[in-house]
Amino acid sequence: MPAGLLLISVDMTVLYTALPTLTTELGADASQKLWIINAYPLVMAGLLLGAGTLGDRVGHRRMFLAGLVVFGTASAIAASAPNPAALIAARALLAVGAAAMMPATLSLIRVTFTDERERNIAIGVWGSMAVAGSALGPIVGGLLLEHFWWGSVFLINVPVVVVALVAAVLLAPGGSGHADRPWDAVASAQVMAGLVGLVYAIKEAARPDREPTHLAIALVVAAIGLTLFARRQRRQEDPLLDFRLLRDRRIVSGVLAAGLAMFANAGIQLVLTQRLQLVAGWSPLESGLLVAAFAGGALPAGVVAGGLVHRLGPAPLIVGGLAANAAGTLLTLLLTPGVVPFVDIHPDHMAWTIPGMLVAGVGMGLAMTAASASIMGNAPAHRAGMAASVEEVSYELGSLTGVAILGSVLTSLYTATVQLPAGVDESAADSLDAGLAAAGGLPADQAAGLLDAAHAAFDHGYTTTLLIATVALALGSALAARLAARHNGVRQDQPTQVTEPAA
């Protein structure tokens, strides 16, 4: 299970450092760049809810093994993709495998560990593995690109899948699930259409060159899909999503915390790795190593939170974690060379951002572990797959909207504010990649002027995106505190009462 979770998490971020190289090699434009990243969480978000509940029926071990096979096959296809469209399709197939695996990794913890203290520690280790994978992604991508072609960032998954398959067969807990429990394929299709339509609408709305027709169609699909899904669930004796789970403020607080933390940190890592390479001139490996400072704070914090949550409860850790994440994000911005006028740091000294990333990582580790404990600890065991899916949908929606919104804000502000020197082709305003490419064919003085203008415009967008992330995390901390205050009269050790179906 840890190897499978590591694979899923690494693949979420492995392209952050590989994206500039991949863009050049495949000739991807700005829209295709975002789709190469977004196809993975987009498809996964649509499939997770149905996959988790299907795991409750057929057994989470079986779902995990099937997901590994699909993931390994898709990795081999992605490594040999001849163009951006083929790579986007392969990333979508990767998401199918990941969606089958991810609920199983958390559900097996909920089912295996009946003691609350042991379960919280196990969840802390689970959260730390997820954070480690996210941090390793940029490092793995950078290291491979130092020596191999871009496809190696996907091909490396294949031997890991083989090892994980053997380990899962030998070590993962068995169990055939509840074969008598129906699985609603129609509802799965409805919620997938609704979620995919929703995230596509968010992505389209964030684009500077949005298509109103596409946005309207996506919103209609989302509204129809989610409305039909909700109506169908109310009529089912054994629904795909029991909405009574969401009546518990402890579960809602965990879902919001997980989504907000992923929104902020996915966007931060994306824009930071782009700045390190495109503005500071760092290599992919150097960029990945620096961004790994997030994990340096998150890994120990996640494990410690797993031990503390039994004593303190999840709420204080969620509130404090999100607040620390916000403070670390703001500190990262303030310590970025050349961005804040009154902070005098040499432009090459990007390592000054490490303290901010460490603080942000500590906050993320605390919040993510506490959020998982709040969700899984307050859901009944027979709804483990359902609860895990709800949590992981919040992960993927948070990650996708973070990349889509913050990435689009960055691109939009660059295009809107860049001051191109006279005689430079207008295409240089599309993105910083395009500006750097255009500078390569200009005389030295004109190229220098374009680079200065491009870097200044990019930094304007960089500053805005980190401020948006800071505000989102601070508001999330305040909202979590408010939900906790409203729940003070309810005992914290009592799970949500959802009746076990008759055998």
N, C-alpha and C positions, 0 to 999 in steps of 0.2 A: 504493500500500500504506500509506504513512503516514497518508493521509486516512482510510482504512478503519479502521486501528487506533485513530486518534484518535476516530472516531465510537463505536467499541465501548467505549472507556475512558470517554469523556464520559458515555455513557448509563448506565454503572455508578453514577455519583455525581451526575448532574444533578438527581435528585429529592431529594437531601439537603436542599438549601435550599428546594426547591419544595414539599416535603412538607406543611409547616403550611398553606400557601395552598391546595394541592390538597385536603387533608383537609377544609378548611372549604367549598370550592366544591362538592365532590362528596358531602359528607356521609359520608366513610369512617370506619368505626370503627377501634379499635386493631388488630384482626386484619387488616382489609382494608389498613391502612397497611403492615403488614409484608409482606403478599402483593403489594402494588403494587411494592415494592422487590424482594422475593425471587423473583417469577415469572421475572424476567430471568436471574439467575444459575442458578436451579434448572433451567430448561429447557436453558440452554446447557451446564451441566455434564453433563446426560444425553446431549446430542447430540455433544459435542466429539470423543469417542474415535472414533465411527463416521465423523464428518465428516473428520477428519484422514486416516484410512486410505482413505476414498473419494477424497480429494484425491490420494493416491499413485497411485490407479488412473486417474482421469479427467483429472488435471492440476490443480495448485493455482491456476493462473490462472483456469481455468473456474469453480472453486469460489468464488473470490474475487468474480468478476463476478456469479455467480448470487446470492451472499449479499448483495451491494450492492443488487440489485433488490428482494429480499425485505425488506431493512432499510428501504429508502426507502418501500416500500408500507406496511409496518407503522407507520412513523413518522407517515404521514398519517392512518392509522386511529386511532392513539393520540391525536393532537391533537384529534380530534372525539369522543372517547369520552363518552357521556352519563351514565355511572355508574361506580362502582368496578369492578364485574364486567367491564364492557367494556374498561376500561383494563388490568385484569389480563390479559385475553385478548390485547390488543394487545401488551403487554409480552412475553408468551410468544412471539408471532410475531416480535417484534424479536429475540428470542434465537435463533430459527431462522436468521435472516440472519446474526447475529453468529457463530454456531457454524460456519457455512460459511466465513466470512471469516477468523476468527482463526487457525486452524492454518496457513492459506495464508501469512499475513504472516510467520510465523517459518520455515516450511518453505522458502519461496523464498530466505531468507537462507542456510539450511543448504546448499541445492543450488547457489546462485549463487557463494558465497564458499568456495573450496577452501583458500585460505591461512588457517591458524589465526588469525594475528594480525589479518588483515582481517576474518575472521568474528567474532571477539570484539568488535572495535570496532563492527561493524554490529549485533551483538546489544546492545551498550551503547546505541547510538542507538535501537534498537527498544524497549528497556526504558525509556529516557528518554521516548519518545513515549507509552508506556503510562502512565507516571507523570504526564506532562503532561496527558493526557486526563483522568485521575482528578482532578487538581487543577483543571482548567478546568471540570469538570462543575458544582461548586457556584457558580463565578463566572458561568458562562453562565446557569445557572438563576436566580441572583439578578439579573443584568443584565436578562434578558428579563422577569422579573416586575416590575421597576421600571416597565416601559412597556407590557407586553402581558398577555394572559390566560394562564392556566397551560398551555394547549395549545401555546403557542409553544415550550416547551422540547423538544417533539417535532418540531414543524413545521420548526424550524431545520435538522433533519437532511436534509431533502429536497434543498435546493440543494447541500449538501455532497456528497450521494450522486451527484448529476449530475456535479459536477466530478470526483469520484473515479472514476466510470465512464469518463469521457473519458481521464483520466490513466492509468488501468489499461490501457485498450485500446492506448494509444500507448507506454507505458513498461514495463509489467510483463513480465518474461521469459515467453516462450512455453513450449511443451512440452505434449505430449498425455498425459503420465503413462505408466503401464504398463498398457495396455489388456488385456493378457493375464493380469493379476493379478486373481483373483476378489475380489469384495467381499461380505462375509457380512452380508446384511440381517437375518437371524435373530439373529446375535450382536449386531448394533447395537441391536436391540430389547431383547435380554436385558440388556445393560449399561445401557441407558437406564432400563429399569424398575428395575434394581438401584440405580443412583445416585440416581434420583428418590426411590425408597422410602427410601434411606438419609438423604438430606438432609431429607426430610419428617419422618422419625422424629426427627432431631436438632431440627428446628424445633418439633415438637409437644412433645418432652420438655422444651424450654426454656420453654414457655408456663406461666404460673401457673394457668390454667384448662384444663390439658391434658385431652384425651379419651382414656382408656386404650384404648378400642376402636380409635380411629384410630391410636394409637401402635403397638398390636399388629399391626394390618393392615399398616402401613408397614414394620415390621421383618420381617414374613413375606415381603412382596413383595421387599424388599431382599435377604433371604437367598436366596430362590428364584432371583431374577434373577441375582445375582452368582455363585451356585453353578453354575447352568446355563451361564453365560457361561464360567466358568473351565474346566469340563469340556469344553465345546465347543472352546475354544482349544487344549487339549492334543491334540485329535484332528485339528486342521487343519494342512495343510502350509504354508499361508500365512495365519496367524491375524490377527485384528483387532488383538490385542495380543500381542506376543511377550514372554512373561514373563521371557525371558533378559535383557531390558533392565533389569529391576528387580533382577537379581542384582548389578549394579554399584553399589557403595556411593556412588560419585560421583554417579550419576544419582539414587539414592534421597535423598542429601543435598540435591541441588538441588530435588527435588520437595517435601521437607519444608520447606525454607527458603522456597520460593515460597508454599506453602500457609499457613505460620505468619505470614509477613509480611502476606499479604492478610487473614488472619483478624483480626490486630490492627489494621491500619490502616483497613480498611473499617469495623470497629466503632467505632474512635476517631473517624473523621471523621463518622460518623452521630451519635454522642452529642454531639460537640462542636458541630456545627452546630445541633443541637436546643437545646443550652444557650444558645448565643449568641442565638438568636431568642426562645426561650420564657422564659428567665430574665433574660438581660442586656438584652433588648429591641432587639437589633440587627436591621437589615433583612436580607433574603435576600442582597442584593449585598454588604453589609458582612461578613456571615458568610462568604460564598464567598471574598472577598478575603483574609480572615484565614486561613482553612483552606488557602489556596494557599501558605502558608509551607512546607507539606510539600514542594511541588514546588520551592521555592527551594533546599531542601537536596538533594532527590533528583535533579534534572536534572543538575547538574554532577557529582555523585557517580557517577551511572550512566555518564556518558561517560568519566570518569576510570577507573572500574572496568573498562570495556571495554579500555582500554589497559594496565592493570596485570595483568589476569587471565592474560595470556600469560606474564608474568614471575614472578608469585607463585603462580599456580594459583588455582582458584576457592575452595578450602577456607578459607584465611585470610580472604578477603573475606566469605564467608558467615558465618563465626563472628564476625568483628568487626562486620559489618553488623547482624546480629541483636542483638548486645550494644549497639551504639550506638542501635538502634531502641528497645530496652527502656529505656535511659537517657533518651532523649528523651521517651518516653511518660511516665515517672515525673516528669521535669522539667516537662512540660506540666501534669500534675496539681498539682504543688507550686506552680506559678505561676498557677493558676486562682484569681481573686479570690473570697474568701468560702468556699472549700472546705476548706482546711487551716487550722485555728485559729491555729497559731503563725506563719503567714505573713501579714503585715499589708499587703495590697494593696487599694486602693480598688475597690469592686465593679464600677465602670464600666471599669476598666482591663484589659479582656481581652487587649489587645495585649501584656501581659506574657507571655502564653503562647507568643509567637512564637519565642523562643530554643529552647524545648523542641521545638516542631514542626520547626524547622530541623534540630536534631540528629536527631530521629526520621526526617526526610526523608533526611538523609545516609545513615543506616543502611539505610533501605529501598532507596535507589538502589544502594548497594554490594551488598546481599544479593540483590536481584532480578536485577541484571545477572550476578553471579557464578553464581546458580542457573541462569539460562538457558544460560550458557556451559558449566556442568558437565553439563547434560542434553544439549544439542544437540551439544557437542563430543565427547561420548563415545558418541553413537549413530551407527550407520553411515548413509551418505547415503541408501540406499534405504529407510530407516526414518524419514526426516525428518518426514513427516506424522504417523506414529505417535508419535514422540518429542515433537513439538510438541503433540499432543493430550494426551499424558500430563501435560506441564507445564501446559497451560492448564486441564485438569480440576482440577489442584491449585490454580490461581488461583481458579477459580470456586467450588470447594468451600470454599476458605479464605474467600473474600469472603462467600459465602452463610452459612456457619456463623458468621462474625464478626457479620454483621448479625442473624442469627436468635438466636444465643445472647446476645451482648452487648446487643442491643436488647431481648430478652425479660427479661434480668436487670434492665436499667434499669426497664422497666415493672413487673416483679414487685416490686422493692424500693420503687418509688414507692407502689404499691398497698398494700404491707404496712406501710409506715412513716408514711404521711401521716396527720396528726391533724386531722380535719375539725372546724371549729368547730360548736357546737350550731346546729341548724336548717338545716345545709347538706345538700343532697341527696347520697345515697351515690354517685351516678354520678360525682361529682367525684373519686372515688378511682380511677377507671378508668385515667386517664392525666393528664399535665400539661395537655394540650390541653383535656380535659374540665374540669379544675379552673379553667383560665383562662376558659373559656366560662361556667362556673357563676358565677364572680366578677363577670362583667359584669352580672348581674341582681340583685346584692345591694346593700344599703346600704353606704356607704363604709367604716364601721368593720368590718363583717362581711367585706366583700370584702378588706380589708387583711389581716385575720387568716387568711383562706383562702389568699391569695397567699403570705404568709410560710410557712405550713405546706406548701403545694405546692412552693415553691421549695426548702425545706429537705429535703423527701423526695426531690425530683429530684436534688439535689446528693449525697445519700447514695448513690443508685444510680449517679450519674456517677462518684463516687470509686471505688466497687467495680468498675465496668466497666473503668476505666483501670488499676486494680491487677491485674485478671485479665489484661488485655492485656500488661502489663509482665512478669508472671510467665511467661506463655506464650512471649514472645519470649526471655526469659532461659533458660528450659528448652530452647528450640529451639537457642540458641547453644551450650549445653552438649552437646546431643545431636549437633550438627554437628561439634563438636570431637572427640567420641568416635568418630564414624564416620571422621573424617579420620585419627585416630590408628591405627585398625584397618587403614586402607588404606595406611599408610606404606610397606609393602613392595611395593606395586604401582606400576609406572611410571604417571605422571600423563598422559603424552601418548599412551597407547594406548587407542583406543575399544573399546567392548564388541564382542566377536566374535560377530556374528550373520551367519550364512552368507547370501550373496546368492542368491536363488532362480535356478534355471537359466532361461535365456532360451527 
